[in-house]
């Protein structure tokens, strides 16, 4: 595994890289602090893996984390309990979620058919972060479902993902909640890029998702709710 020697900070993504603006940054930080399960989706080279690493870096707690990816980040976080697995070896290792019972979080840099069930299992029992390199920018859940093949039970667990971040050309173009409508999981955007460095915000995140966030971190959940209300009234 290639060792990564430099941390990537979430605030740098808006301050220097301008992947998103300050308003979006505050929402992302609250989502992370509430241990939300997040899928970052975009085409190859869009910056999804970079955003994924900054989301993990932004986590303020030190829970036991399983990291799957082509590189090594463990050396960057000596105080965090991290178990690393090279993503290219996971299929040969024949691992299952039961093998990582001590882990309460998973970070998957590159979802595949071999690791998506592990990610969804962690989203259900703890919390997960993952990036998915797709062929589109609008069908993240469909592409995730394709990785599951004919496993209908696992497809139902896609609802364990709380939010999807869509990136295109190193720009975060939307933040969406995963909701269930008429028996199907769909994306409901509540922040959308409109040009320049501006976003439109919609106060439409479900009450059940807000309550889930409150149970994890009440103050951050309230900050999230108030921020969306303020941003939506101004956009």
N, C-alpha and C positions, 0 to 999 in steps of 0.2 A: 504494500500500500504506500502511495506517495504521501509523505509527511507534509502537512500544511503548517507553515511557520508564522503566519500572521492572522490575527483575528480580524473579522469583518464586523463592523458595528452597525446596528440598525439606524442610528441617527445619521451616520455618514451617507446612507442611501438616499436621504432627502437633502441633506445639507451640501454634500459634494456631488454625488452621482445624479441627483435629481430624478431618481426612479419614481418618487412620489413627493407630495408636499407635506407640510407640517401637520395639517389636519389628519391626513391618512396615517402619518407616523403615530399620532396619539392613539388612534383606534387600534393599530396593530400592537402597540405596546400593551394596551389594556387587554386585548385578546390573548396575548402571550401570558400576561400576569394572571389571567383567569384559567390558564391551562387548557385553552381551546385546542381542539384537534384541527389542523389546517393542512390543506393540500394546495401546493403551488403548481400551477399548470401553465405551460407555454411551449412553443416550438423550440427546436434545438437552437442553442445560442441566444435565447431570449433573455437569459439572466436568472432563470428560475432556481438553479442550484446555488447561485450566489445569494439570492434572497432567502432561501431556505437556511443557509448557514448563519445569516444575520438574525433570523428569527430564533434559532437555537441559542445564539450568543446572548440575545436579549433576555433569556429566561433568568429570573432572579433567584430561583430556588436551586437546590442541588440534589434533585431526585435521582434515583438510579436510572440511567438512560442506556438503551441499546442503540448503537449507531451502525447503520448499514450504508456503505458507500465505497467508491473507488479510491478514496484517499483516507488519511488518518488525521483526526483533529484532537485526539486524546491529549497530546502533549501541550495543547493550548490551554487546557483546563485541568491543571493538576489537583484542584480541590473538588472537582466533580467526579462522581462515580460513573464511569463510562465503560461499556463493553463494546468493543469494535469487531465488526465482521466485514471482511472484504466482500462486496456485493457480487463479485464474479465467482465466489466460492460457495455461496449460500445453497445453490441447488445441489451441488455435490455433497454438501454437509448433511442434507436431508433434515433440516431443523424444523421445529414447530413452535408455536407460541408457548407451549408447556416448558420448553427448554429455557425460557427467560422469565420464569415466575417471579424472580426478584426485581425485575425491571418494571418501573411504573410509567415509563415514557419510551417512545421509539422515534428515531429520526432516520428516515429512509431517503437517501440522496439518489433518486432514480427508481421509481416504482416499476416492477416487472411482474410477470405472471408468477415468478418464484417467490416474491416477497410481499405481494399485496395483501394476502390473507393475514400475514403476520402484522402488517401495519393496521389493518382494519380491526384485528383482535385487540391490539393495544389501544386503538381509539375507543373501543367499547369498554375496556377494563381500566384504562388509565388515560393517557393522552398521547397523540402522535403528531408528528410533522413529517411531511413528505413532499417530494417534487416529482412531477410526471411530465416527461418529455412527450408531447403529443404532436399530432398532425394538424390540429385545428387550434383555434383559440376560444371556441364557444361551446365545445362539447366535452368538457373535462370528465363528467360523470359517465358519459357513454364510453369514453376511452378507458376509464377505470374498469367499467363493467366488462369490456372486451377482454381485459387481462384475466378476468375470473372465468372465462369460458362459459360452460353450461352449469356452473355451480350457483343455483338459484338462491340457496340459503346465504351464501357469501354475498351475493348481489344485494340482498336485503340489508346487509350490514354496512353498505355504503352510507346509509343514513347516520352512522356513527361519526362521520366527518362533520364537523361543525361549519367550517367555512372553506371557500375556495378562492384563492388569489390568482387572477389571470394576468400573465405578463406577456408583453410583445415588444421586441426590440428594446429591451432593458427599460421598459416603462410598465408600471403596474396600471393596468387599464380597468380593472374592476375588482371589487370585493363582494362576494356573494355568500349568502347563507344557504346551506343545504336544507331544503324542506321537503316534506312528503305531500304530494297532491294527487288525489285519486289513485292512490296505490303506487305512485311513481315518484322517485327522487328527482327533484329539479333544483336549479339554481335561482335564487331570488337576489338580484344585486341591490346593495344599499350604498355603494359608492362607485361612481363611474367616471373615468377620465373623459374630459370634454375638449381638451386642447390647451396648449401652452403648458402651464403647471396647475391647472384648475380642475376641480372635480365637482360633480353633482352628487348630493347626498340625499338619501331617502330614509325616513324614520319608520322602517318596516320590519326590523328584526323581531322575530316571534317572541312572545312572552315566555314560552318554555325555554328558549335558548338563553334569554336574559336570566331566568331563574337558575338555570344550570351554571351560568357564570357567577351569579351571586353566591351560590353554595361554595364555589372555589375561592372567590375573593370579592367580598361584598363591596368594598370601597372602589376597586377597579371596575367592577361591573356598573356601579352607579356613575363613575366617570365616563365609561363607554356610552351609557344611555344618554347622559346629559350632553356629551359631545355631539352625538348624532343629531339630537334635537336642535342644538345650536347651529350645527353646520347645515342641516336641511332647511332651516328657516332662512339662512343667508344665501343659499345657492339657488 
